[in-house]
Amino acid sequence: MLNTLLAALLLVIPADSSVEQESQDANVPRILSPRADEFVSIRDAAEELARRDVVFLGEEHDSTPGHEMQLALIRDMHKERADLVISMEMFERDVQGVVDDYLGDRIDEEEFLKHARPWPSYADHYRPIIEYAKEHGVDVIAGNVPRRIASEVAKGNAPATADAVYIARQTSAPEDGYWENFQGAMSGHGGTDNGDAVRLFYQAQCLKDDAMAEAIVDYLAVHPHRQPLVIHLCGKFHSDGGLGTVSRLVDRSPLLQVGVVSMETIEAGAKPTAASYVDQAHFVVIINEPAEGDSAEAAKSTSRDDG
């Protein structure tokens, strides 16, 4: 069954659209349009997505070619929409001032890295995006709830009173399709055999979704004279199927037009079936695993996985 929320958000893509992929190199990520059942160019995907108010770039955190494709999409969407804002799961709400200071040249990169708590893979995967934002005067939203808060909630503890300001004003953890997906994703993970433990992890997950959605909505609310394109980077679990952060965003601001991009790594030589991704996203970045004998480092590097 087609996910109801994603169906409501679907972009209008002509059924007879025919756009050649920019490269047929098996090592280069391709962009699949599931509804059109074809690969499209970066330019054409960016043109479609730039018509939205908020675009979610759902990622596989450890995919180097996937991150390179993200930056390419950001660049092309920026060509379409001069007023651009980048929102990121990878930075937490309590370091927003540090992010702003770095982008505004009030602190140097060393000071930024010292206080912003960047992910271990920052240099390879996220620095190019931050530097692009810095070069082009693009605001960056540090959207995630601080990790220490999510960790306490996952343990069944109440967050510190001083941290309440970083928690979304409205939070929820509904037992819906997102909950079902979360249970499936957590199956077999250490420490999740107990049903109560899984529920606590889910509450922590939802805390992140609500924080990121609120951060985007609040940014738009305090800039009512603008109509920027907000691009949100997050683990694909937070946005696939129009669930997670996407649904929290739409709940808060139903009139926003949203686009969702996902990412999928497939076996070398495999051919993706478009129909299997129709419920997942408007566009899917398809990445081929290295062929046997190739270095896995060509496609992946180690990073933190936050879902």
C-alpha positions, 0 to 999 in steps of 0.5 A: 500500500502506498504510504499515505503521507508520501503520496500526498507529498509526491512531486508531479513528474510527467510519465513520459519524461525521458532524461538520460543519466549524466554518466553510465559509469558503474562507480558513479551514483545515479538518481532514480525517479521511482514514479517515472521508472527511469534514471534522471540527471542531477540537474533535472532532479534538482529542478523538480526538488527546488520547487518545494519548500523543504527537501529532505536528503536522506542518506546512508551515513557511511557512503562517500559517493552518496555524500558527494551526490548530496553536495552536487544536488545542493549546488544545483538546487542553489542555482534554482533557488538563490535563498537557500538554507541547510538544516543538518541532523549532524549538528545539535541545537546547543551548538547553533551559536558555534555554527553561526560564529564559524559561518560568520568568520567570528571563529576559525575552523579549529575553534569550530571543531573544538566546540561543535562536536562534529561527527567522526566523519565530518572532514570527509562527509560534511565539511564540504557542505559546511564550507560551501555554506560558508563560501556562499553565505548560506545559513545552517540550522543545527537541528538535532536534539543534543545526544546527551538528552537522547541518551538519557531518554533511551535509558528511561531517565528524565533530561536535565532541567537545563536541557529542556530548552533544546527539546521540542515544545511538542513531542510524540512517539506514536505507535504507527508505521514508523514505530513498526519500521523502527522495531524491524530496524532494531531487531537483533541489535544488542540490548533491544531484546526487552520490549521496554528497551526498544520503546525507550530507544524509539522515544529517543528517536522521536525526540530527534525527529521532533527537534529537527522538525521544530528547528526548521519550522522555527527558522521559517517563522522568524524569517517570514519575509523570506521563502527559502528552500530548506534542505535537510540532511539526515539519516534516511530512516528519519525521512523515508516514506514521509515518516519520522522528521517529515511527518513531524514537519508536516504536522507543524506546518501542513502547507509546506511542500516537501520533497524526499530523497533517499539513498540505496546501496545495491550489489554490483551489477544489480538493477534496481526495481523502481516499483520497490522505491515508490513508497520510499521517496521521490528520488533515490540515489542509487550507489553500486557496491564495489565489484569483487576485488575492488577496494571497499574504501572507494565507496565507503568510510567509517562514520557514526550512524544515527539512523 
